[in-house]
Each structure stands twice: as structure tokens, then as C-alpha cells.
Amino acid sequence: MSSTLAPHRRGRRPSANASPPPANTPAAMPLTYFRGRVALAAILRGLGIGPGDEVAVQAFTCVAVPEGVMATGATPVYADIGSDSFNVDAESLSRAITPATRAIVVQHTFGTPAEMPRIMEIASEAGLAVVEDCCHDMGTTLDGHPLGSFGVASFTSFEWGKPVVAGLGGEAVVRDAALRQRLAAEYEQCELPSRKKQLQLELQYLAFGLLYRPQWYWRVREAFHQLGRLGAVAGNFRSAEQSQEVSPEFSLRMSHRMTRRAIAGRQQLPAIRQHSRLMADAYRQAISSSTIAHPNLPAGADTYFARYPLRVTDKPRLLAEARQQRIELAEWYRTVIHPLEGDQLRAVGYEPGSCPQAEQRASEIVSLPTHRRTRHDFPQRAAQLLNQH
Ligand SMILES: *Cc1c(COP(=O)(O)O)cnc(C)c1O
């Protein structure tokens, strides 16, 4: 077995042959964690957030976000999204803030920018820290400012489906110097995943890389869900309601190998952006139907889509047809806090009915791929299916 898979114990620096990420580069000390949600929890803890505190998040998100909040002992409080966006509505956010609120997590869903100037105003009036969820971001700017440059910190994920894929993992990017120092100190205490877990994740990464082709999207997806249920692969969602205890994964870093892969993957961002732009433009041109709404882009935004979102009227039928025709069409977020339903939603503090826009959006959203495995003739194929709706 490669020495890079050698485990390393709490508090000890990686030995020389464990090949840590290269030093003396801008990425010299990346704060990379086991998952994006772990990075979020680390940022919130660094902000001194814990039991009794509230953190405002948006509905129409994935369980990773409330799970990250709850791992600190804090309570997620949900704000609705805008009537014509996938991101938090400023007024709803204002209403969600209480004396117990300590921070706001702002999500830039699909890479579309949240209404940052207004949100920053609200945050500063209430004296709250803003943490940006940049998991879908590959370089969108708003009035010339890159996403992630508004709040005190941001976090990303390197999971499947994100702009840069490294397997599993996430990074905290901290702008505030004092906060960064606190995170760096706590990071020293984080352990690497066990040798067994690292091996499992590497195999998973290899298998997915080999198997995944857009036309196999549905089959690979099913296979992984099946394996996840059997516990053979690290499931996407080990949801908070499964246990009251915080998962030990919240004290783990990302493996050196995956961190190196993420850093290398980031070098590809210009090409990733270019392909995304090409695909999004092609979708916008080719897809036209009275029952389908393209995303609305806010003024001043230069948007790169992690996936290209469409609002449709008959989501179940469209998904079934896409699956039959082997067209990659994603269903997320299937529920307001994907993939939780019913009582599971209450377990992460969401009261069904409380965020009607988010619930509506979950019932009508589908999204098309913009990643580089999407072929140039794909938008036409997708349009053939979608335009019949
Ligand atoms: C993927 C994702 C995360 C983090 O996911 P992890 O599985 O914890 O890496 C957080 N927020 C959003 C919006 C995401 O899509």
C-alpha cells in the first residue's frame, strides 16, 4: 500500500513520507476537512457558535448544511428563498433572525449569486457573521466581486457533482485573520481518516471515475444508492436524525491524497468554467417551452452554473422520460432539505409548510450537467426531450 495512506495520529504532524500538500504555495496550509459540512462546522465553532445559538440558513438546501450547523450544537433556522431565485430571500432572512442568531449561512445555489449587498446590510445591522456556502461556485462574480469574498469565511465541497471533484472532502476559506488562526489551531487536533476509510474512499473515487459517463448517469446513481444502503460506500447522506450524537467524521481532515487532488483539480477551473459557459449558453438557446422556465440572472452577475437549473411543471414525468432516454437530468433538491422527508425534516428543525417558495421550487426543479464530460451535442438531445413538455 502506498505510504500516503499511512494513518497519522492526533496532534502529530504528518511524517515526511506521508507527502503533505506542497508547502510555500498559496495553498500551503489549506484547511481541508473530511466533507464540506465538516468545514462549515469548523468555521462556526471558530466563530464561537455552539449550543443555544441559532444559525440562519436557507430552505432549498441539502442536509449537509443543517448537519454542519447541528454538529456545533447550534440550531438551524430556515429562511425562504426568493420567488424567482434559488437563493435566500432577504426579507425572509430578516424575519428569521432572533436574539439567539449568531451567523448566517448564505448559499449560492447552482453557482447563482445570492443577493449579497442586501444580505451584508442585514447581517451588519444585526451584528452577525456571514459564511458563504460556495459548494456550487466555480468563479461567479457579482459586481466584479467573486463569490466567497463577501463573508468572513466560505466553504466548498469536493464531492461528486461539485465543480472540482476529489472524492469526498471540503475546504474552509477564511478571510478574517483571527478566525483563520483559531481554525488553524483547531485543525491541528483533527485526525486523518483511518487507513481503511481512506482506502474505501479511494476505491469509490476510482470506481466512480471509471463508471461515470453522462449516458450512464441513472444506472451509476442507482448502483451507488444501493451500495450506500448496504454500507459499502460512504453514503451521501448520513443524516443527523439517525443519531443524536455528532458523527466522529466531524473531527476528521481530508486525506493528503484527496487534498492534493483537489488542489490539482482547481488548476482546471478555467477550463471547467469555459465548458460550463458553453453548455449553459447552448441550453438557453436550444430549450424553449411554455412549461419550462430558465434561470433568471441578477443584474451585475457573471454567473457560472455548476448545473443548469430549469423549473418545469411535470417534474416526475420528465425525470422518468429522461431516465428512459438515458439523459442526465438531476432531481435535486427533491425536498426542501434534500433528501429528508416528513419527520426527518422536523429532526433538522424544519417545520413543513414554513418555507413555501422553497417547497414549490423543490417540486419543480430539474438540472442539466455543465461538467466537462457533457458532450457538445448533449444540449440538443436534452432539448429534444424538454421541448416536448
Ligand atoms: C455538497 C454541498 C454541501 C457540502 O456537502 P458535503 O457532502 O458535506 O461535502 C454543502 N452545501 C451545499 C449547497 C452542497 O451542495
The ligand as an ORCA input file, in Angstrom:
! r2SCAN-3c Opt
* xyz 0 1
  C     -22.459     19.492     -1.418
  C     -22.959     20.600     -0.624
  C     -22.504     20.842      0.681
  C     -21.481     20.011      1.412
  O     -21.550     18.680      1.134
  P     -20.556     17.614      1.793
  O     -21.158     16.327      1.372
  O     -20.580     17.799      3.259
  O     -19.184     17.836      1.215
  C     -22.997     21.951      1.338
  N     -23.876     22.773      0.762
  C     -24.336     22.572     -0.487
  C     -25.310     23.531     -1.066
  C     -23.899     21.470     -1.207
  O     -24.370     21.259     -2.438
*
